[in-house]
Amino acid sequence: MRLLFLTAIVAVLAGAAAHAADIAADDVMLKIEMQSWGQSRGLSPVGADEASDGVAMALAGDASAVGALELPAGDYTLVLWATAPAGDADGFFVEINGARTRLLGRIGSWGTLSLPFTVAQAGPVTIQIIGQEPGLTIDQIAVVRGAYPQGEIDYADIPGETTGESIGLEDIPRLSAPCELAALPDAPFEADATTVFHESFDAPCAGVVGDHRWTEEGRWGQALILDMPDGRFDIDAAELGIAERGTIEWWVKPRPAARVWWDQGWHYFLHLEPATADGVQIDVSKYRTSLETWITLDGRPYALDEGINETTQMGTSGLSIEDWHHMLVSWDLSGERQWLWVMTDGVGTQSFFPRSFEPSAFARIEVGNTPSDWDVPYLPMDGAIDELRVSNVSVRERLAQ
């Protein structure tokens, strides 16, 4: 119930041969080199004799390549020409219009991966290739008309050369894509015209709840340790003016022995409590090995089949458990297209979607544990926080692209 996407495993057996498929040229909606697909991050060129031009693209663990096609309603198949160097580098995800599927590359040899999908209503279809295990290598990507399960089509069956092109990401109704800060903060925050709250934790302060300690080993100077089981930091948000748009950023260092970034548990980082029962709320937690951000109306994040909700996420398995990390959450609900961002150390995911939420005031911001008024167990971040700033603008103007 917590997951908004479909998870499935498509196993590719070494030596398995695909059946020849009769694909007409008119049925090829897309055929393109992987490096030319949409907007990408974390793809590295590698030499490969089996690749169409001798070069393919290896995916990092946080790689993402996303684009969109205008497709009529009907059945289609995504086809990839790919390989995996080893069994611990064969997994990745494909997300098509929000439905996510896990695929496995053929270990040690090149092969065809196929994933059928259905377009219920004509319009833009987003296709995103998402890294999981570093090293999976893709040469080409294609979309053909018709449903071809694994083993019923080979990339060589697809006629023609490069065809089709990604439509502008600004022309599609919803999308999750990689994003990056133009510059990562490298000094303690300084208040500016957009700053509505700032806490350096260099001295005892109001808002600390439950078990806690102070440490001189902060990101800069002193920091606050939110201890197990109930440590939390609360901010009165009633007068901050962050209903339509805002940014919350801070430095975190979960207790290394807890292995928070790598474990399969659920840890809460941030909750924005609505000022009214029917207002907007925003939540950030780490579940399994992904940092997930929800914006909800008339529902709770652990029951996402209720009310109105949108979500975005990014992986955490590549984060060091020994170091401080910069976290950032931002939103912009002011227009007909609404935005949500989540980032660690200056890189992350941005999502946009059709207008679904009417901005409403927040009562408080809670950092580091389960929201205080929820009847669920403690889900502590279990660690230290430092240099927290709340701004009344979104992060949009600070992005690299």
Number of C-alpha atoms within 10 A of each C-alpha: 9 10 11 14 14 11 14 11 12 16 14 19 13 13 10 12 14 18 13 14 15 11 15 13 12 9 15 21 19 21 24 17 21 22 21 14 22 20 17 20 19 17 22 15 15 14 12 15 9 16 19 12 11 12 18 26 23 26 26 21 22 22 20 24 23 23 23 24 21 16 17 15 12 14 16 22 23 24 25 23 26 27 26 24 18 14 14 12 22 24 23 24 20 22 19 21 18 17 13 19 17 17 20 21 30 26 20 13 14 21 25 23 27 26 19 17 19 14 16 11 11 11 15 22 22 23 24 24 22 26 27 22 20 20 23 27 28 27 25 23 22 23 24 22 22 17 18 21 17 21 17 14 23 21 21 12 14 22 16 11 9 13 14 14 17 19 16 13 18 9 9 19 15 20 22 23 22 23 21 19 19 13 11 13 11 7 9 14 16 10 13 8 7 13 18 18 16 17 16 23 20 17 12 13 11 11 12 19 14 13 13 18 14 17 13 11 12 22 21 15 15 19 25 28 26 28 20 17 16 20 24 28 21 19 18 14 22 15 11 19 16 22 21 19 20 22 22 23 22 21 21 27 23 23 18 14 9 13 16 27 24 19 16 13 13 19 23 23 25 24 23 22 23 21 16 12 11 13 19 24 26 25 24 24 24 25 21 18 19 19 24 19 26 21 22 23 23 14 19 19 23 11 11 20 14 13 13 15 20 20 22 23 23 20 23 20 20 12 15 15 18 12 12 18 20 22 19 22 24 24 27 23 21 15 11 11 14 19 24 25 26 29 23 24 17 19 21 23 20 23 20 23 17 13 14 16 19 13 16 18 21 23 18 18 21 25 27 29 26 26 23 15 7 9 8 10 11 18 20 24 32 28 20 24 28 27 25 21 21 25 23 22 20 22 22 17 10 12 13 12 9
